[in-house]
Amino acid sequence: MALDNNTIFRGLLQKPYEPMFVPKSDGKIYYDLPDTYLTDEYRPFGPAIQNRFNGDAEIRVPFPSITPPNLSFADVVKRRDAFSVFNPAHRRASSQLIQLFLDQPDPARLSAVAAYVRDRINAPLFQYALSIALIHREDTRDVQIPSFLELFPDRYVDPAVFPQLREKGNLLESGNRVAIDIPPNYTASERIEDQRVAYWREDVGLSLHHWHWHLVYPATGPDRVVRKDRRGELFYHMHQQTIARYNIERYANGLAKIRSYSQLRETIPEAYFPKIVRSSDGRAYSPRYPDQVLKDVNRTADESNVRISEMEVWIKRILDAIDSGVAVKTNGDRVPLDNKDGIDILADMVEASTISINFNFYGDYHQNGHVMLGYIHDPDNSYLEGVGVMGDLTTTMRDPIFYRWHQHIDEIFVRHKQRLPAYTHSELDFSNISIDSFEVQLNRQNAPKNVLLTFWQRTQFDLGTGLDFVPKGNLFVTFTHIQHAPFTYRIQATNRANTSKKGTVRLFLGPTVDHRRQVMPFSAQRRHMVELDKFTVNLRPGSNSIVRRSDQSNLTIPYEQTFRNIAKSSQPGADVFQFCNCGWPSHLLLPKGSADGLGYDFFAMISDYSQDRVEDINENEVCSDAHMFCGLRDRRYPDARSMGYPFDRFTSESVRSLQDFTSPYKNMATTPVTIRFTNTVIART
């Protein structure tokens, strides 16, 4: 094991509740700390600690004496309490901590300050702030950020598993330990309708995607980490596509589209019992019982104070801005919204990020919605209960109310989008380019065309790096998730011009029927068209054959990056994973479909790259994959079109089907595809 930035920072991030002086990376790294780094609890025992822990490690990392930073700002959240980026006070603390890490002159000083800070503040706060700083510093760009599954597996695993892991860890040598299976759908019985899609909501990869996206695009922090090209529009688009995908999954399972949670005083019939126990303090995430109602949050200890009436004022002001087509900046300047940039401005207002044009006036609507729903069980702290899963970024997507809340957030953006004119013929056409045929096919010999397969897959993961105070070695678990068989898109296109042309291929999927298997009108289908891939092609004069594998998608990251294990990926010969871990999980690219085969419309379009181009990119560059949701590091978003184009705007009433939409344009094509689900479990090899 070599001593480099990856090794040093990886150890700093591991096992966050084990003190720094306990060797990390399975006992291979020992951090040689001056006594001043030790907390008051352990400083009196400095020599004894040195003698006990510094013997067997392969690598010793010495740290210099430093001037201790003032960490009083972090006292807002206790070391073992729940940290929430939705909580305004916690966000302010994280912003200051990120700035502290960014201010360090070099990686050596950063690692020293981080080592001093680590055992003195809340562990998830430390992980969040250091991860963001490592991603955004020029000199630590190559540091591999562990997934939250590695750091805090307790957020995603049935707590009944942990006693078994500790038992096996203490009684068996590493090579003799057998993986323990995490049961699927353990949060409710089949009597609860929403449990039909629990496999999707509670998918570990989905939550890891959401967490990592917000590391790359934090709503609060120093300006250099928040202010990115079209970040507001990306917030809108990523969440819009997530909600559309969730609704498509519901239709496949016989469930209706989710109902928007826009009336903050109405009863919430959906309950959620997460069955997650935080290892930091042994406290469970509180459940939400059926038919609960929001109340004003007044929790002095958490510095969480928000009133429903305040939320209602904020949303009225936001809707008034949309309806008037103008938002007002802090200095009173009027900013037009009814243009291409309006969605970016509006989304920063709604989220609300620190680059909102008028945070005090338009408020903190989206994030305080998470706060109120996260504390619905104990809004005034009478019972000393912590935040529920809805109030924790790492777990929020597990809760059905997340999708109702974000359906409401999306409808705010729809209200803005419907004010924009429909795309003109020239904005959708690509002269001299036609798609003559479009089909998909499984990557197997003699597979039928336009029939895709999904199934259950069992995956194994080592939780050893995330469990504190357990013996060295592997602690494996297995969990089951949806997966699809790999497939290929095949497009035949003709360029009737005399010269080569460059185009952008845009691939989408949309449902054809709703939960009752009734044909879906285009006005509804358009809002459920989800992106599958987007890439550039050079079209020679004449016929062109375009072949694209599903695993090449610029939307997704490979399975190995979603469920990466940093300790293993850092070994010689392993792939290097960096910033690129932001991306939609590849195993969730397709909806589940149904056992008898469910029909979907696949859509292909080739748009004019001269109108799409922002700056040329090389799709083979490091971190250029998955840019559809995550953009490019230090560069502008690589598509000049509005996100979701060509389905993000309303169409005329005469367009009643996807075929009506595509028929005027030779550069578009659709094909019906059947997705068939096989109820078998296949172990990943």
N, C-alpha and C positions, 0 to 999 in steps of 0.2 A: 504494500500500500504506500503510494507516494504522498508526500506532504505538499498539497497545493490548496488553492482557494476552495475547490470543491470539497476536499477532505475536511478542511477546517470548518467551513460553514455548515456542512452536512451534519457534523457532530453537534454543532451549536443548536441545530434545529431538532435533533432527535430527543426522544424521551424527555419532554419538556418539564416534567415534575421531578425528575431525578436531578439532584444538584450537579453543578458543572464538574465537581471533582470526581464524580463517578465516571469511570471510563466509558466511552461511547463507541459506536460502530462495532458492536459485539465484543467489546473489551479491547479493541485494537488501538484506540486513541485515548491518550491521557492528557488532559489540559492542566499544565503546571501553573497553578494560580498563586500569585502573591496573597498573603494573608488578608490584605485589604479587599480582595475580591470576595472573600467569604462573607456570608451574611452573619448577622449578630448571633444567630442560632448556632452556627458552626465555627466561628472564628476562635473561640477558646480551645478548640480541639484541632487546630491547624496541623501541628506536628504529627499527631496520631492519624489524622486523615491522610497525610502524605505517606506515612509508613504503610498504611493499609491498602491504598488504592494505586500506588504508582509502580507496582512491580512488574506486571506481565504485559503491559501494552507494547505494541510494536512501534508506535509513534508517540513522541512527547511533543506537545505544543506549548512552548513557554510564552507567557504574557508579561509585558512590562508593567510597572506601576503607572497609573494614570490619575488625573484629577477626576474624582467622582462627579458625574453629571447630576444635576438636580432633577430628581424623578418625581417630585411632589405632584406633578400634573397627572401621573398615572394612578394616584391613590383613589381616583373615582371608581375604580373597579378592583376589588380585592384579588389577591393572587389566585385563589382557587374558585372564585365566583365565575358566573357565565359572562362572557364578553359578547357584545352585540354591536356590529357596525351600524345598525339601525338606530341605536341609542345616541342622541346628540352629544352627550357628555363623553361617551366612549369614543365617538368619532373624533372629537376634539383632542382627546388624549392620543389616539392613534396618529393623528396628523402631526402632533408635536414629536412623537417618537420617530415617525418616518423622517421628519426633518433632522432630528438628531443624528440618525444613521446616515442620511445623505450628506451631512456637513463634515463627516470624517474625511481626512485628506487622502487616505489610501486604504486598501483592503486590510492591511495589518492593523491600522488604528481602528478601523471599523470592527474587526473581529475582537479586539481587546475591549472596546466599549460594549459590544454586544455580550461578551462573556461576563462583564461586570453587571450589566443590566438584567441579564436573563433570569437569575434566581430571585430578583427583587420585585418583579412586577407580574401581572397576570399573564399566564402562559400563552393563551390564544392571542392576546394583544401583542405579545412579543413575536409570535410566529407571523401574524398578519403584517406587522410593521416591517420586520426584517425582510420578509419575502418581497414586499413591494419595493423596499429600498434596493435589494439585490437585483431585481428585475430592471430597475430604472437607473442604476449607476452604470457609467461607461465601463468601469474597471471590474465589475462583477457580473457582466452579462453572460459569462460562461458557467456561472454557478447553477447547478441543477436544483430546482425548487422541489422538495418532496411534496407528494400529494397529501391532502388532509387525511386520507385513509391511512397513510403511514404514520402521521403525527398523532391523530386522535381517532383511532378506530372505533372508540366507544360511541361515536356519533352515528354509526352506520350498521352496527352489529347487535344482534339480539343479545341482551346482557346475560342471558342464561349460558352463553358460550364461554364467558370469561372465567368462571370458576373451573371449567373443564380445562381451559388452556393453562391456567396456573397449576392445576393438579399435574397435568402431563409435563409441564415445564419443570416442575420440581422433582418429579419421580423418574423421568425418562431422559436418557441422553438425546441430544438433538437428532441424531440419525434414526432413532427409534420412535420418534413422535409421529403420530398419524393425524392427518387433517381432520378437523371437526367441522361438520356440516352446519351451515346456518339455514334454518328452515325458511322457505319462501312464504310470503303472506302471513307473517306472524303477528300483525298488528290488529287484526279483526277477523271475525268469522265470515263465512260466505253469506250470511244473512244480510250483511251490509253491502248494498249495491256497489258503492264506490270501491269496494275491495277487489272488484273485477279488474281494476286498472292499478292496483297497488304495486304490481310488478314494475310498472312504468314510473309511477311517482317516487317509489322508494328505491329505484335503481341507483346503485352507488355511483356509477359513472355519470349519471345526470347531475347529482349533487356536486360531484367533483368538478364537472364542467362549469357549473354556476359559480362555485367558489373561485376557481382559477380565473374566470372571466372578470370577476370583480377585483382580483389582484391586479390585472392588467388595466382595468378601467375603474379605479376606485372613485367613489362619489365625493370623497373628502380627502384632503391632503394638500401638500405643497403644490403650487400651481403647475410645476413641471411634471408632476405625475398625473394630474387631473386633466389638464388642458391638452387634449389630443384631437386630431382631425376627425370631425364628425362623430365624436364620442356620444353625444346625445342621441343622434340618429341610430347609432349602433345599439344603445340601450333600448330604444323603441323596437328596432328590427329583431334583435335577438329574442326579446321577450314575446313579441308578436308571433314569431315563428314557433316558439316553444308552446304557446297557448294553442296555436293552430294544430301542432302535432299532438298535443294532449287531446284535443277534441276529436281528431281523426282516430286516435287510439280508443276513445270512448265509443265512437260509432262502431268500430270493429267489434266491440264487446257488448253491443246492444244498449248503450247508455246515451242519453241525450246530451247535446251541447251544454256545457256548464253555464250556469246563470250568473250574470255579473253581480258582484257585491258592490252596488253603488249607493244603496240607501243605508247609511251608517247606523240608523236606529232600528233596523229591522232584526228580527230573530234569525239566528244562524242555526238551521236544523242540523248541519253536518257536525258530527263529533269527530275527534281524533285522539287516539290513545297511542302515543308514539313508542312506548316501551323502550326508551333510551335512558341509560343511566350515565351521568358524567363521572368519569373515573377520578376527576380532580377533587370532588367533594362527596361522592357517593349519593348525590341527589338526582332524582329522576326529573326529566323534562316533564313539566306539568301537562296533563291532558286538557282538552276542551270537551265539555259535556254537551249533549244535544240541547238545542234550543237556548243557547246562551245569547246575551245581548251585550254589545259594547257599552262601556261606561267610561267616564273621564278617567284618565290615568293620572294618579297623583302619588308618586313613589319617591319620596324625598331621598331615601337612601341610594336609589339608582339614578337620581337626578333626571327622572322621567316624568315629565308633566305635560300632558296634552289634553285638550278638551275637544269634545265632539263639535261643539259650536265653532271652535277655531278651525277645525278641519272643513266645516261647511263654508266658512268664509273663504278659505283658500281655494276650494274647488270652484266656488262661484266666480272668483276673480279669474281663475284659469279659463273657465268656460266663457266668461265675458270677453277675455282676450281673443279666444278662438273665434267667437261669433262676430267680433268687430274686425278681426284680421290684424289686430295691432296689440303688441305688448308694450309695457312701460318700463323703462330702465330706472335704476336708482336715482339718476339725475333728472328724471322727468322726460328724457328723450323717448320718442315713440319708434318702435321697431316693427316693421311690417312682417307678418307671418305667412301671408298668402303667396308664398313663393317657394322655390326649391329648398332654401335654407331654413324655412320656418319650422320644419319638423325637428331640426337639430336644436334650435333655440327653445322650442316648446318642451322637448324631452328633458333638457337640462333644468327647466323650470319645474316639471312634474316630478322628476326623480327624487329629491331635488339635489343637484350637485352644487359644489361651492362655486361653480362658474355660472350658476343661474343669474340672469340679467337683473333680477330684483328679488333676492332670497327673502328679505323681510316682508315684502308685500305678497308674493305668491306662495310663500311658506314652504313647509317641509311635508308635503302631502303624502307622497308615496311611502317614504320611509317611516313616517309616523303612523301610517296605516299598519305597517308591520309591527310597530311598537304596541299599538292598541290591541291588535289581534293576538300578539304574543303575550300580553298581560291580561287577557280577558278573564282568566280564572282568578286573578288576584290584583285588581287594578289599583288598590290603595295599599298594598303590601300588608294587609291585616294578618295574613296567614304566613308571611315570610317566605312565600314561594317565589322561585326564580322564573325566568322567562321561558315561555313555551317554544316549540320548534319554529313557529312562524316568526319569532323575533331573533332567530339565529341564522345568519347567512349560510352556515354549513348544513343546516337541516331544513330550511324553510320549504324547499320544493317537495318534501315528503308529505306535506299537509294539504288536503283537498282545498282548504280555504285559500291557499296561495294562488290557485288557478282561478278562483272566483274573484279574488282581489285584482289579479293581473288581467283578467278579462275586462274588468272595469277600467283599469289603466289603459288597456288597448282601445277601448271604446272612446276614451278621451282623444286619442290620436286619430281614430276614424272620423270623429267629428271635424277635426282639422282637415284631414285628407279629402273629405267630401266637398270642401270648398274649392279645391283645386280643379282646373279643367281636365277633362279626359285627354289622354294622349292623342295627338293628331296622327294622321296616316304617316306623315314623314318621320315622326318620332318613333314609330314602330316598324317601319319598312326598312329593308336593306336592298336597294335596287340591284338587279342582276343576280341576286343570290336566291336560290330556292332549295328547300329541303324536299327531296324526292321520296325518301323513305326513312322511317325511324322505328327501331325495334329494340327490345332488350332480350337477353338470353343468359341463362345460367352458364357458368364456366365449366361445363362438363359436356362430353361428347354426346351428340344426338339429343340434347336437351330441347324441349319444345320452346318455341319463341313466345315471348310475352307471358311467361308463367314463372313467378319467383316464389321462393320457399323461405319460411321462417320456422324456428324451432327454439327449444330451450337449450342453453349451454351452461355447463357447470365449470366454474372458474376457481382456481386455487390462488390464494394470496397469503403472504407471510406478514403477520401482524407483530412480529417480534420487535421491530424498531419503534413501535408506537405504544407498547405497554410498559409502564414504569415498574421498577422493582420486581422484575421477573428474571429467571436465570437466562444465561446466554443461549443463543441458538435460535433456530426457526420455531415459530408457532403458527402453523398453517390452519387456515379455515377455507372452506369452499362455499360458494354461493351461486345461485342459479339466476340467469338473466336471459332476456330475449336475444336472439341472434338471427341473422339471415345468411343464406348461402351466397357466396360472391357471384357477381354477374357482370355483364358487359353491355354498354350502350353501343348501338351501331347506327350510324347516320350516313345516308348517301345525300350529298349536296352538290349542286351545280353552280358554277360561277360562269355566267354568260358574258362577262366583260372580257376584254382582250388582255387585261393585266391581272396579276395576282391581287387579291384583296385579303385583308386581315379581319377576322370576325371574332365575336365573343359568343361561345355556345353557352346557353342558359338552360338548365334542366330542372324541371319541377315535377311534383306529384300532387294530385288532388283527389279527394274522394268523389265518387259518383253518386253515392246514396247516403242517407242519414241513418240513424240508429234503427229506424223502422224499415229500412231498405226501400225508402221512397226516394225517387230521383231528386237530386239536389239542384235547385235552380242556380244559374251562373252567379247571381248576386251573392249567394251564400258560398258557392264553391270557390269563388275568387278569393274570399277571405281565408280559405283553407288551402290555398296553393302553397306548398312548402318547397323550399329549394333543396335540390339534391347535389348540384355541382355547378360550377361556372369556370370556364377556361377559354383560352384564346386558341385560334386555329388560323393557319395560312391556307387560303383557298386558291389553288392554281386555276387558270382558265380551264373550263371543262368540268368533268366529273371528279368528285373528291369523296373518298371513303374515310369517315371519321370513326375511330374505335376508341372507346374510353372505358377502362375498368372501374367498377364501383369503388374499389379501394384507393383510387387516385383522387377521390373527391377533395376539392378545396374547401369543403364545409367541415369535414371530419378530421379527427386525429385517430391514428391506429389504436387498436386495442392495447398494444404494448405501452403506449403513452398514457392512456387513461388509467390503466392499472399497473403503472410502472412501479418498480421497487428500486429506489435510488441506490440502496446499498449494493444491489446486484448490477444495476445498469452502469455503475462506476467501475466495474471490474474491467480489466484489459479485454478489448475485443467487443465490448458491449456498445450498443448504440448510445449516442449522447442526446439527452433530452434537455432542452433549455426553455426559453420563453415560449417555445412552440407548443407547450402543453395546453395552451388555450385552444379549444376547438370542441365541436359537437362529437360525442362518442360514436365511433363508427358502428357499434352494434345496435344503435338506435336510428340508423339511417332510414330504415323502412318501418312502416307500421306492421303490426302483428298479422293482419289479415284474418282469415277464418279457416276452419277445418275444411269446409266445402269450397273454399276459394272466394275471395272478395275482390270485386272489380275496382280499379282505380284508373284515372286518366294520367298518363305520363305526357309531359309537354316538353318540346324542344324548340328553341328559338336561336337563330344566329343574328346577332345585332352588329351594327357597323362599329368596328373598333375605333375608327377615327372619331366617333362620337362618344365612345366609352372611355377612351384613354385618358388617364391622369398622368402617369409616368410609367415607362416600361418596367416590367418586373420579370424576373426569371423564376418560374414556378419550381425550379430545382434548387433554389437558394435555401439555406437554412432559415427556418421560420417563415417561409412564404406559404406553407400549407395552412389550411384552415383559416385563410384570411377573410372568408365570407362573413364570419361572425366576429373575428378578432383583429381584422386590419393587419397592417404591417408595422413592425417596430421602427420607429423614427421616420416613418414615411406616411404620405397621404393615403387615404383609403383608395384601393386600386380600381375603382369603378366610378366614373363620373355620373352614372345614372342614379336615380333615387333607389334606395335599398328596397328590395321587393319588386322592382320593375320587372315585367310590365303589369303586375297585378296589384300594385299598391294604390291605384286610383280607381274611382268609380267609372263605369262605362254607361253608354246610353241605354235606355230601356229596350231598345230594339235588339240588344245583345242578350239572348236568353240561354245560350249554351256556350261551352268552350269552343265548339265547332263554329258558332256564329262569330266568336272573337277572332279565331284564327283564319277563317276562310278568305278574308281580303288580303292576306299576307302570305306570299310564297316562302318567306323565310321562317315560317312557323309550321309546326306539325304536332299532331297528337297521336297517341296510340293507346288502345285499351290494354291494361295489364292486370292479370289475376295474381293475387298474393295468397298463397295457400300455407296455412299453419299446420305443422305436424307436432302433436303433443307428445314429443319424446325429448329426453334429456341426453345431450351428447357432451361428453367430457372434452374440454379443450386440451389438445396435445401440445 
